[in-house]
């Protein structure tokens, strides 16, 4: 089930890759820096692993590792966040996880109409805070075998294409027609070793709505399990919270 949400999130990342950071606020006067402390909801991360045949497979362990990495980085930085509020995303809080995963596909013009799950609002209330923050990250890791497989497939396809082109070119030449030219095919995106994208949602438990949303320009070829890569992304994502 999860893989559908991951693929949707990755498609959103591609869609906004040519745009600047996307931000939404329910109030023009909302200043993230003046809130003394936010409830920090356990992050959600989805990581796809491309297998030896370059096919995406949802990896639960890598996804959990990516979420833990985000928590570690955020906790080590000077952000006005509480200790992480644990969520049982695989059981009782599955619907909250789906909600978080789907926010990235909602147009900013419709975010004011998105209903926040009651259980999520209750978790923020129990923490003693008005505002809650949650980060969602989606990415993939392509194995070396997957890259080699894609390169072999391209080589086979290009060899076959060149052979067919030579046959038809010779026939055209015999018929007095212009000789055709074959152009080799290559798709660099299918050989990119990794990529990652993330966004941040601020929830107002008093008004029961999304108070703020930040979706930064996606970074190409950032490893969702690399601490330095993720620290770079997180610091850009959360820069509006810094004092």
C-alpha positions, -999 to 999 in steps of 0.1 A, spaced: 0 0 0 27 24 10 45 23 -24 17 42 -41 21 71 -17 59 71 -22 56 72 -60 30 100 -57 54 120 -35 82 115 -59 61 127 -88 53 158 -68 90 164 -63 95 163 -101 66 186 -107 80 214 -85 117 208 -95 116 238 -119 100 261 -93 111 280 -62 103 270 -27 65 265 -21 52 281 11 17 284 25 5 302 56 -31 304 70 -23 339 83 -2 366 68 9 376 103 21 341 113 58 344 123 74 310 130 102 325 150 79 340 178 65 306 189 86 295 218 82 257 213 65 234 188 54 198 194 77 178 172 58 149 157 78 118 147 89 123 111 76 101 82 100 89 56 95 66 26 125 52 8 124 31 -24 152 7 -32 158 -1 -69 166 -38 -72 190 -55 -95 165 -51 -124 161 -14 -117 126 -19 -103 114 1 -73 107 -18 -41 95 -1 -9 121 -8 19 107 -6 54 140 -7 72 156 20 50 124 41 55 126 38 93 164 45 92 157 77 71 131 89 96 154 82 126 181 102 108 158 132 104 150 130 141 186 128 151 196 158 129 167 180 140 173 171 177 209 181 174 201 216 160 188 247 177 152 245 167 123 254 190 109 219 190 99 196 219 112 161 223 99 139 195 63 127 200 62 90 191 35 79 166 26 43 158 25 48 121 24 11 113 -6 4 135 -30 28 153 -16 59 135 -16 45 99 -42 71 88 -21 99 102 8 86 82 -13 85 50 -25 121 57 11 133 61 22 115 29 -7 131 9 -2 167 19 25 171 -8 0 164 -35 -25 191 -23 -24 224 -41 -15 253 -18 -47 270 -27 -66 241 -11 -46 236 20 -70 258 40 -97 232 33 -77 201 44 -91 184 75 -64 175 101 -69 141 117 -85 143 151 -59 119 165 -31 141 153 -47 172 169 -51 152 201 -14 143 201 -4 179 199 -29 189 226 -16 162 250 19 176 245 8 209 259 16 229 228 -6 248 204 14 241 173 28 208 160 55 202 133 59 172 112 85 165 84 79 141 55 107 129 33 106 107 2 135 94 -18 151 65 -35 184 46 -36 195 29 -67 218 0 -63 249 -4 -84 234 -36 -99 203 -15 -109 225 10 -127 245 -17 -145 213 -34 -155 200 -2 -170 232 4 -188 231 -32 -203 195 -27 -214 205 5 -231 235 -11 -248 213 -40 -260 186 -17 -273 211 6 -290 229 -23 -306 196 -37 -320 185 -2 -331 218 4 -349 216 -30 -366 180 -24 -378 190 11 -389 219 -3 -409 196 -27 -427 170 -1 -436 196 25 -445 211 1 -470 177 -6 -485 170 31 -487 203 36 -504 196 9 -529 162 26 -537 180 59 -541 165 75 -510 183 95 -483 202 75 -458 187 75 -423 208 83 -392 204 64 -359 207 83 -326 216 62 -295 192 63 -266 202 71 -230 182 81 -200 205 95 -173 176 96 -147 174 58 -147 211 58 -136 209 84 -109 221 67 -76 198 85 -53 174 114 -48 154 129 -20 127 155 -14 110 167 18 84 191 32 73 204 65 38 210 79 28 231 109 -5 223 125 -25 247 147 -44 226 173 -65 255 183 -80 262 149 -77 226 138 -60 235 105 -27 236 87 -10 268 98 21 266 76 35 245 49 70 245 34 81 226 3 116 235 -7 132 232 -41 141 195 -44 178 187 -43 190 164 -70 211 134 -61 208 138 -23 210 105 -4 181 101 21 204 81 44 234 104 42 237 126 73 255 155 55 230 155 27 200 154 50 214 181 73 217 204 43 181 198 32 167 201 68 185 233 75 171 248 43 136 234 50 135 248 86 154 280 83 122 301 90 121 286 125 155 298 136 158 326 161 
